[in-house]
Amino acid sequence: MTMTSLKSSVKRTLGPKNVAYLKFKASKFSLSKQYRWDKKKYYDNFSNVFSSDENQLNAKITFRAHQLEKGLSHRKFRAGFGKNPLTELSGFLKEYINKGYSKENKVYINALSCLKTYAEKHEKLGKQLPEHYTNNFKFIKNEIANCTSKIGGFEEVNIQQKLDNQKKDYKTLFENRFAIREYSDDPVDINRIKEVIAISMKTPSVCNRQSSRIRVITDEKLIEQALNIQAGFKGYKLPPCLLLITTDTSAFIETKERNQVYIDGGLFSMSILNGLEYVGLAACPLHTMFNIKDEISTRKVLNVPENENLIMYIAVGNFNQENLYCKSFRNDPESITTFL
């Protein structure tokens, strides 16, 4: 008996309902196995507290340097800020140097640039540098002082530079989109948000299943509750509008599509961000990387059912006359590209 005939015989014996049930049970087992595989890969390679290869150190240094950029770009600058990120950045840079990694790396140069900008801003405002800066960076004091690169820190953009966004080509529009965290007091024109969503409907999705969903939140109380849980927007005035992007699990039909929810949701989110730039609205993407407690709380506050996966928030508002933003350096394309 061939394998094909054996399968046919089993189907006839069990009946279609029992065969469907066995397939369902097999898919649950398969999904568990695949998630265990995902867990192992992540656990073996993410930048945990004990990891210290070059890529992992690059990630840690970039993360802490960017925290400095956010503080430097705050309109209400707080002198001496950043004790924890400065202390951790110091340790990461010492480890980086001790392991002999290249000081020509943009990640390293960016850190020096951010640290120099930190010192210069205090000097410009007549503020004394805190001890957690002077003590932590004695070992590279001269390198910081002699750093000529300007890739780290903050920059300023005027609202006039955003008024003709709808006339710009894609490259110009894309390259000049920055995360803006502080907005004018003017309410957001919901018709512009609707235009952005309409544009973003063209976003590709697996087999055109269009799983992405979006909530447009303008209720101040809901925004406050949501961002209090999110905890990544502290120190800033509440945005007049908050978008929550999710994806619907029911749009997927195979266990191997378990991660497609985040791919489709990520693509849709980028379309929304580009669309907001196109219509001249300021925006900042905010993570929804929650523990179980915070996810449940968020779902309750915003009435998000379990079949929808939380992808990200986007804070939205109108530009101020002058807007500060993090420089957020980018690696060279050659450093991330492999030709086969």
Stockholm file with secondary structure:
# STOCKHOLM 1.0

chainA/1-340         MTMTSLKSSVKRTLGPKNVAYLKFKASKFSLSKQYRWDKKKYYDNFSNVFSSDENQLNAKITFRAHQLEKGLSHRKFRAGFGKNPLTELSGFLKEYINKGYSKENKVYINALSCLKTYAEKHEKLGKQLPEHYTNNFKFIKNEIANCTSKIGGFEEVNIQQKLDNQKKDYKTLFENRFAIREYSDDPVDINRIKEVIAISMKTPSVCNRQSSRIRVITDEKLIEQALNIQAGFKGYKLPPCLLLITTDTSAFIETKERNQVYIDGGLFSMSILNGLEYVGLAACPLHTMFNIKDEISTRKVLNVPENENLIMYIAVGNFNQENLYCKSFRNDPESITTFL
#=GR chainA/1-340 SS CCHHHHHHHHHHHHCHHHHHHHHHHHHHHHHHHHHHHHHHHHHHHSCCTTCCSHHHHHHHHHHHHHHHHHHHTCSSCCTTCCHHHHHHHHHHHHHHHHTTCCTTSHHHHHHHHHHHHHHHHHHHTTCCCCHHHHTTTGGGHHHHHHCCCCSSSEEEEEGGGGTTGGGSCHHHHHHTCCBCCCCCSSCCCHHHHHHHHHHHTTCCCGGGCCCEEEEEECCHHHHHHHHHHHCSSTTSCCCSEEEEEEEEGGGCCSGGGTTHHHHHHHHHHHHHHHHHHHTTCEEEEEECCCCHHHHHHHHHHHTCCTTEEEEEEEEEECCCSEEEEECCCCCCGGGTCCCC
#=GC SS_cons         CCHHHHHHHHHHHHCHHHHHHHHHHHHHHHHHHHHHHHHHHHHHHSCCTTCCSHHHHHHHHHHHHHHHHHHHTCSSCCTTCCHHHHHHHHHHHHHHHHTTCCTTSHHHHHHHHHHHHHHHHHHHTTCCCCHHHHTTTGGGHHHHHHCCCCSSSEEEEEGGGGTTGGGSCHHHHHHTCCBCCCCCSSCCCHHHHHHHHHHHTTCCCGGGCCCEEEEEECCHHHHHHHHHHHCSSTTSCCCSEEEEEEEEGGGCCSGGGTTHHHHHHHHHHHHHHHHHHHTTCEEEEEECCCCHHHHHHHHHHHTCCTTEEEEEEEEEECCCSEEEEECCCCCCGGGTCCCC
//
